[in-house]
Amino acid sequence: MGITQNLLGVAGFDVEAILVPLAVAIISGPVVVVLQLLRRENSEQHAENGKLLTRVANKVDEVSSKIDGHIGWHEGKEK
């Protein structure tokens, strides 16, 4: 079995095997943290929007009922 040399010329010690995973961890670690924070914020915003949509739907139902009643009033008045 032959002795391997890495880029630094040190026999039997592969620097790339250590530096590549280290570089990936240094770069991807903070990115993952930021993505998790954004995900949590997005979930909170979805919950708030769901409540607002429910309120809007209730208001639309109220207006629809009022319009139906008003149209009925006009129909009764014309006869």
Secondary structure as the mmCIF struct_conf table of DSSP 4:
data_model
#
loop_
_struct_conf.conf_type_id
_struct_conf.id
_struct_conf.beg_label_comp_id
_struct_conf.beg_label_asym_id
_struct_conf.beg_label_seq_id
_struct_conf.end_label_comp_id
_struct_conf.end_label_asym_id
_struct_conf.end_label_seq_id
HELX_LH_PP_P HELX_LH_PP_P1 GLY A 2 THR A 4
STRN STRN1 GLN A 5 GLN A 5
TURN_TY1_P TURN_TY1_P1 LEU A 7 LEU A 8
STRN STRN2 ALA A 11 ALA A 11
TURN_TY1_P TURN_TY1_P2 GLY A 12 GLY A 12
BEND BEND1 VAL A 15 VAL A 15
HELX_RH_AL_P HELX_RH_AL_P1 GLU A 16 GLU A 78
#
